[in-house]
């Protein structure tokens, strides 16, 4: 006999948390950047974001 998803996860809040974790663990993002410095011994760098943002203001 199959066990339903709701029976395995318990309450709906716990089910949403499982979904959130599953989605966020597979999410990958990127943005262009300009490397300002690189430390070869630590294999780290300082990166300046290379995109321009635009802020929309309403009611001004």
C-alpha positions as CSV (number, residue, x, y, z in Angstrom):
1,X,0.0,0.0,0.0
2,X,1.3,3.4,-0.9
3,X,1.8,6.1,1.7
4,X,0.6,9.6,0.8
5,X,2.8,12.6,0.8
6,X,0.8,14.3,3.5
7,X,1.1,11.2,5.7
8,X,4.9,11.1,5.3
9,X,5.5,14.8,5.9
10,X,2.9,15.5,8.6
11,X,1.5,19.1,8.6
12,X,1.3,21.3,5.5
13,X,4.0,23.7,6.9
14,X,6.5,20.9,7.0
15,X,5.6,19.9,3.5
16,X,6.2,23.5,2.3
17,X,9.6,23.5,4.1
18,X,10.6,20.3,2.3
19,X,9.6,21.8,-1.1
20,X,11.5,25.0,-0.3
21,X,14.6,23.1,0.6
22,X,14.4,20.9,-2.5
23,X,14.0,23.9,-4.8
24,X,16.6,26.1,-3.2
25,X,19.2,23.3,-3.0
26,X,19.0,23.0,-6.8
27,X,19.0,26.8,-7.6
28,X,22.0,28.3,-9.3
29,X,22.5,32.0,-10.0
30,X,25.1,34.1,-11.5
31,X,25.9,37.7,-12.5
32,X,28.7,39.4,-14.4
33,X,31.5,40.8,-12.4
34,X,34.9,42.5,-12.6
35,X,37.7,40.9,-10.6
36,X,39.3,43.5,-8.4
37,X,41.9,41.3,-6.8
38,X,42.9,37.6,-6.6
39,X,44.7,35.8,-3.8
40,X,46.3,32.7,-5.3
41,X,47.4,31.2,-1.9
42,X,43.8,31.3,-0.6
43,X,42.2,30.9,-4.1
44,X,39.8,33.8,-3.4
45,X,38.9,37.0,-5.2
46,X,37.2,40.3,-4.7
47,X,34.6,40.9,-7.4
48,X,32.7,44.1,-8.2
49,X,29.2,43.4,-9.7
50,X,29.2,44.6,-13.4
51,X,25.5,45.3,-13.8
52,X,23.6,48.5,-13.4
53,X,20.4,48.4,-11.4
54,X,17.4,50.7,-11.7
55,X,15.3,51.6,-8.8
56,X,11.7,52.5,-9.5
57,X,10.1,54.9,-7.1
58,X,6.4,55.6,-7.0
59,X,4.7,58.6,-5.5
60,X,7.6,61.0,-5.9
